[in-house]
Amino acid sequence: MTDSLQTGIAVESGLGQSAHPLTITSDALLVLSAQSGEHLAYVELCRRHREMVFRTVLRITHNRDDAEDVLQDSWMRAFTHIGTFDGRSAFSTWVTRIAINSALTMIRRRRKQREFSLDDPIDPGNRRVT
C-alpha cells in the first residue's frame, strides 16, 4: 500500500493501523490511489458501489444477466478511464453514469439486431407471417 494512502487512512480514522485500512478510507483517497496504480484501491471502490450501480442498471435492463454484463462492462470502462476522473462529482455518480450509458447502449444495439428465425415463413413484403 502506498505511503500517501496509509497516511490518509491514519489521519482520517484517528485509529492508527488497527482497523482494516481500505474500509475506513474515503472514496476520494481511494480514487487518488487507484489513479496512482493501486489496484486494491479500485477493487474497494467497486465493492463499495457495486450494489447501488447494479440496482440502477437492473431498473434499466429489466434482466439480471444483462445487468451483470453491463456492470462488468462499466467497471472495465471506469478502470480504463480512472485517470480522467477529475473529482467534480462523487466517484459513485461518475461510475453510475458510465453504467447507465452502457445499459442504454446495450438496449440500442438490441433494437437494431432484431432476430428472426429462418424457419418462420416470410410474406413477399418481407414481413413475418403469424
C-alpha positions in Angstrom: 0.0 0.0 0.0 1.4 3.5 -0.8 2.6 5.8 1.9 0.1 8.5 1.0 -2.8 6.1 1.3 -1.6 4.9 4.7 -1.1 8.5 5.9 -4.5 9.4 4.7 -6.0 6.4 6.5 -4.3 7.3 9.7 -5.3 11.0 9.5 -9.0 10.2 8.6 -9.5 7.4 11.1 -7.6 8.5 14.1 -7.4 4.8 14.8 -3.8 4.1 13.6 -3.4 0.7 11.9 -5.8 -1.3 14.0 -8.8 -1.2 11.6 -8.8 -2.6 8.0 -7.3 0.3 6.0 -9.5 0.2 2.9 -12.8 0.2 4.8 -12.0 3.5 6.6 -10.6 5.4 3.6 -12.7 7.9 1.8 -13.7 7.4 -1.8 -11.5 10.5 -2.7 -8.4 8.9 -1.3 -9.2 5.6 -2.9 -9.6 7.3 -6.3 -6.3 9.1 -5.9 -4.7 5.7 -5.0 -6.4 4.0 -7.9 -5.2 6.7 -10.3 -1.6 6.1 -9.0 -1.9 2.4 -9.9 -3.1 0.9 -6.5 -5.3 -1.9 -7.8 -6.6 -2.8 -4.4 -8.0 0.8 -4.0 -10.0 0.3 -7.2 -11.3 -3.1 -6.0 -12.5 -1.4 -2.8 -14.3 1.3 -4.8 -16.0 -1.4 -6.9 -17.0 -3.3 -3.7 -18.5 -0.2 -2.1 -20.6 0.8 -5.1 -21.5 -2.5 -6.7 -25.0 -2.9 -5.3 -26.1 0.6 -6.0 -24.8 0.6 -9.5 -26.3 -2.9 -10.1 -29.7 -1.8 -8.9 -29.6 1.2 -11.2 -28.7 -0.9 -14.2 -31.2 -3.6 -13.4 -34.0 -0.9 -13.5 -32.9 -0.1 -17.0 -32.3 -3.5 -18.4 -35.1 -5.4 -16.6 -32.9 -8.5 -16.8 -30.4 -9.8 -14.2 -28.0 -11.3 -16.8 -27.9 -8.2 -18.9 -27.4 -6.1 -15.8 -24.4 -8.2 -14.8 -23.0 -7.8 -18.3 -23.5 -4.1 -18.2 -22.0 -3.9 -14.7 -18.9 -5.8 -15.8 -18.5 -3.5 -18.9 -18.9 -0.5 -16.7 -16.2 -1.5 -14.2 -13.8 -2.1 -17.1 -14.6 1.3 -18.7 -14.2 3.0 -15.3 -10.9 1.3 -14.7 -9.6 2.2 -18.1 -10.6 5.9 -17.6 -10.0 6.4 -13.9 -7.2 8.7 -14.8 -9.7 11.1 -16.4 -11.9 11.3 -13.3 -11.4 14.8 -12.1 -13.4 14.8 -8.9 -16.1 17.4 -10.0 -18.6 14.8 -8.9 -18.5 11.9 -6.5 -17.0 8.7 -7.8 -20.3 6.9 -7.3 -22.0 9.5 -9.6 -19.3 9.1 -12.2 -19.4 5.3 -12.3 -23.2 5.2 -12.2 -23.3 7.5 -15.3 -20.9 5.1 -17.0 -23.2 2.2 -16.2 -26.3 4.0 -17.3 -24.6 4.8 -20.6 -23.5 1.2 -21.1 -27.0 -0.1 -20.4 -28.6 2.3 -22.9 -26.0 1.4 -25.5 -26.8 -2.3 -25.0 -30.5 -1.6 -25.4 -30.0 0.4 -28.6 -27.8 -2.4 -30.0 -30.5 -5.0 -29.2 -33.2 -2.9 -31.0 -31.0 -2.8 -34.2 -30.3 -6.5 -34.1 -33.8 -8.0 -34.4 -33.6 -11.7 -34.5 -35.8 -13.7 -36.9 -35.9 -17.4 -37.2 -35.0 -18.8 -40.6 -37.9 -21.3 -40.1 -40.5 -18.6 -39.9 -42.4 -18.0 -43.1 -42.0 -14.6 -44.7 -44.5 -12.9 -47.0 -43.4 -11.1 -50.2 -43.3 -7.7 -48.3 -40.6 -9.1 -46.0 -42.9 -9.2 -43.1 -43.3 -12.2 -40.7 -46.4 -14.2 -41.1 -48.1 -15.1 -37.8 
